[in-house]
Amino acid sequence: MNKCKIGIICLLLAIIIGVLPFAGCSDCGGGGNTLDPVINSGEIKIGVDGISKPMSFYGDSGSLEGLSVDIGKEIAKRLGVKAVFVQVPKEQCIEALNSGKIDIYINLAAPGREVTSQVLKLETGLESRQVFVVKSSSSINRLFDLKGKYVGVVSGTDAADALAAASQLHASLKKVVSTSDMEDLIELFDTDNLHAIAVDEALFRSHVIGSIDNYRILSDPLSSADYIFAVRKNDSTFHKRIGELYDAMNSDGSIASLKAKWMG
């Protein structure tokens, strides 16, 4: 074999070796490759936490339901695929996305910068808010009006954590009364044993649909965070398509209708 042929072969080998690391890597450079597999498989795997009423929870039938679930079903419908829901704790969303266990996490609340820096996020316009609620006739209007008052909260909720974290406000209260669930808290509140309650707004609204006018939510929240949709960091094509579908759902009133269904 002459030197010319050897040189050509070496050049071809160098080109092949240089190209191999990128072969089959449609995700490299942020191109994203989830959309086509989702369409081809006929299903989209949607992560929800499954324990946050009214966003996603197990209903009386034993099936997942809630605002996040209905939004996921509508997105799947518009993609022309089946929605497959996977219960994933929010702190495990990154692992679930990167492992392929889920394609998207819907309505991830209070994710923190360490999470949002590792995903492509889609703003939903929905908020997870922890708030104080008073009777509509109450003279309490601001947080400082709560000084010396009896306040109720459901133990283990984000509202309970937010109230505990607001140490000065917590210390100014006469007493904090904890209950095991929202129904007990509202019953205690309605019997005038409490001046105010600290609640997760979405959860509270889901329990008082039809009677919300009996209550007033103080304008100063205890804490708040945006709900986002999260997809893998390099799935820009998939992210763009989901964003287009969500924008369309906002424009045609679908999101507003679903929000009214679950939150009043």
C-alpha positions in Angstrom: 0.0 0.0 0.0 1.6 3.3 -1.1 2.0 6.3 1.2 -0.9 8.2 -0.6 -3.4 5.5 0.2 -2.2 5.2 3.8 -2.6 9.0 4.2 -6.2 8.9 2.8 -7.1 6.0 5.2 -5.7 7.9 8.2 -7.6 11.0 7.2 -10.9 9.0 6.9 -10.3 7.4 10.3 -9.6 10.7 11.9 -12.9 12.1 10.5 -14.9 9.1 11.7 -13.3 9.2 15.2 -14.2 12.9 15.3 -17.8 12.4 14.3 -18.6 9.3 16.5 -19.1 11.3 19.8 -21.9 13.2 18.1 -23.6 10.3 16.3 -27.1 9.7 17.4 -26.9 12.6 19.8 -29.9 14.7 18.7 -30.0 16.2 22.2 -26.5 17.7 21.9 -26.4 21.4 21.8 -29.9 21.8 23.2 -31.7 20.4 20.2 -33.9 18.1 22.2 -35.2 14.6 21.2 -38.2 14.0 23.4 -41.0 15.2 21.1 -40.5 12.6 18.3 -40.3 9.6 20.7 -43.5 10.9 22.5 -45.4 11.1 19.2 -44.1 7.8 17.9 -44.8 5.9 21.2 -48.3 7.4 21.4 -47.9 8.5 25.0 -46.4 11.2 27.2 -45.2 10.4 30.7 -46.3 13.2 33.0 -44.9 13.6 36.5 -47.1 14.9 39.3 -46.7 14.8 43.1 -50.1 13.2 43.8 -50.4 14.6 47.3 -51.4 18.2 46.7 -55.1 18.9 46.5 -56.4 20.4 44.3 -53.4 20.2 41.9 -52.9 16.4 41.9 -54.3 13.8 44.4 -56.0 10.5 44.6 -59.8 10.8 44.5 -62.4 8.5 45.9 -62.1 6.3 42.9 -58.4 5.7 43.6 -57.4 7.5 40.4 -55.2 10.6 40.2 -57.2 13.8 39.6 -56.9 17.6 40.0 -55.9 20.7 38.1 -52.4 19.3 37.1 -54.0 16.1 35.9 -56.6 17.8 33.8 -54.0 20.1 32.2 -51.8 17.1 31.5 -54.7 15.3 29.8 -55.5 18.3 27.6 -51.9 18.7 26.6 -51.7 15.0 25.7 -55.0 15.3 23.7 -53.6 18.2 21.7 -50.4 16.3 21.0 -52.5 13.4 19.8 -51.1 11.0 22.4 -52.2 9.3 25.7 -51.4 10.8 29.1 -49.6 8.4 31.4 -49.3 9.9 35.0 -46.4 9.0 37.2 -46.3 10.0 40.9 -43.0 11.6 41.6 -42.1 13.7 44.7 -41.1 17.2 43.6 -37.6 16.8 45.1 -37.0 13.8 42.8 -38.2 15.6 39.6 -34.6 16.1 38.1 -33.7 12.4 38.6 -37.0 11.3 37.1 -36.6 13.5 34.1 -33.0 12.6 33.4 -33.6 8.9 33.8 -36.5 9.0 31.3 -39.0 8.0 33.9 -41.1 11.0 32.9 -41.1 13.4 30.0 -42.4 16.4 31.8 -43.2 17.5 35.4 -46.4 19.5 35.5 -47.0 22.2 38.2 -43.8 22.0 40.1 -44.1 24.5 43.0 -41.4 26.3 44.9 -38.6 24.5 42.9 -35.7 26.7 44.0 -32.7 27.9 41.9 -30.9 24.6 42.2 -33.7 22.9 40.4 -34.6 25.5 37.8 -31.0 25.7 36.7 -31.1 22.1 35.7 -34.3 22.1 33.7 -36.1 24.0 30.9 -39.0 25.6 32.7 -42.3 26.8 31.3 -44.1 29.6 33.3 -47.7 28.7 33.9 -49.1 32.0 35.3 -50.3 29.9 38.3 -49.0 30.5 41.9 -48.6 28.4 45.0 -49.5 30.9 47.7 -49.7 30.5 51.4 -52.1 33.2 52.8 -54.2 34.3 55.8 -57.9 34.1 55.5 -60.4 36.0 57.6 -64.2 36.3 57.7 -65.5 38.8 55.1 -66.8 41.0 57.9 -63.5 41.0 59.9 -61.7 44.2 60.8 -58.4 42.4 60.2 -56.8 43.8 57.0 -53.0 43.5 57.3 -50.6 41.1 58.9 -49.9 43.4 61.9 -53.6 43.3 62.7 -53.1 39.6 63.7 -51.1 40.5 66.8 -52.7 38.9 69.8 -55.1 36.9 67.7 -56.0 33.2 67.5 -54.9 31.7 64.2 -55.5 28.2 62.9 -53.4 26.1 60.5 -53.4 22.6 59.1 -50.3 20.8 60.4 -47.8 19.5 57.8 -48.9 21.9 55.1 -46.7 24.5 53.3 -48.7 27.2 55.1 -47.8 25.7 58.5 -44.1 25.7 57.5 -44.4 29.3 56.2 -46.0 30.5 59.4 -43.4 28.8 61.5 -40.7 30.4 59.4 -42.2 33.9 60.0 -40.8 33.9 63.5 -41.7 37.5 64.5 -45.3 37.2 63.2 -45.7 33.8 64.8 -44.5 35.1 68.2 -46.9 38.0 68.0 -50.0 35.7 67.8 -52.0 34.9 70.9 -52.1 31.2 69.9 -51.7 28.9 66.9 -54.2 26.1 66.7 -53.3 23.1 64.5 -55.8 20.7 63.0 -55.3 17.5 61.0 -57.1 18.6 57.8 -58.7 21.5 56.0 -62.3 20.5 56.8 -61.7 20.5 60.5 -59.9 23.9 60.3 -62.8 25.5 58.3 -65.3 24.1 60.8 -63.4 25.5 63.7 -63.1 28.8 61.9 -66.8 29.0 61.1 -67.7 28.5 64.7 -65.8 31.7 65.6 -63.1 30.0 67.6 -60.4 31.6 65.4 -59.8 35.1 64.2 -57.9 33.9 61.1 -56.5 30.8 59.4 -53.2 30.3 57.5 -53.7 28.1 54.5 -52.5 27.0 51.1 -54.7 29.2 49.0 -55.4 26.6 46.3 -56.3 23.9 48.9 -58.6 26.4 50.7 -60.4 27.5 47.6 -61.0 23.9 46.6 -62.9 23.4 49.9 -65.0 26.5 49.8 -66.2 26.6 46.2 -69.6 28.3 46.2 -69.0 30.0 49.6 -65.8 31.9 49.0 -67.7 35.2 49.5 -68.0 34.4 53.2 -64.2 34.8 53.5 -61.5 37.4 52.6 -57.9 36.6 51.7 -55.4 39.2 53.1 -53.4 40.9 50.4 -50.1 40.1 52.1 -49.2 36.5 51.5 -47.1 34.4 53.9 -45.1 33.0 51.0 -45.5 32.3 47.3 -43.9 30.5 44.4 -44.7 30.1 40.7 -45.9 26.8 39.4 -43.8 25.7 36.4 -43.6 22.9 33.9 -40.2 21.3 33.9 -38.6 19.3 31.0 -35.0 18.1 30.5 -32.4 20.8 30.1 -31.6 20.0 26.5 -35.2 19.3 25.2 -35.7 22.7 23.6 -37.9 21.4 20.8 -40.2 19.6 23.2 -40.2 22.6 25.5 -41.2 24.9 22.6 -44.0 22.6 21.5 -45.4 22.3 25.1 -45.2 26.1 25.4 -47.2 26.6 22.2 -49.9 24.2 23.4 -50.1 25.9 26.8 -50.3 29.3 25.2 -53.2 28.1 23.1 -55.0 26.7 26.1 -54.6 30.1 27.8 -55.9 31.9 24.8 -59.0 29.7 24.3 -60.0 29.8 28.0 -59.2 26.2 28.8 -56.8 27.0 31.6 -59.2 29.5 33.2 -62.0 27.0 32.9 -60.0 24.2 34.6 -58.8 26.6 37.3 -62.4 27.6 38.0 -63.4 23.9 38.2 -60.8 23.1 40.9 -60.4 26.4 42.7 -63.6 28.3 42.1 
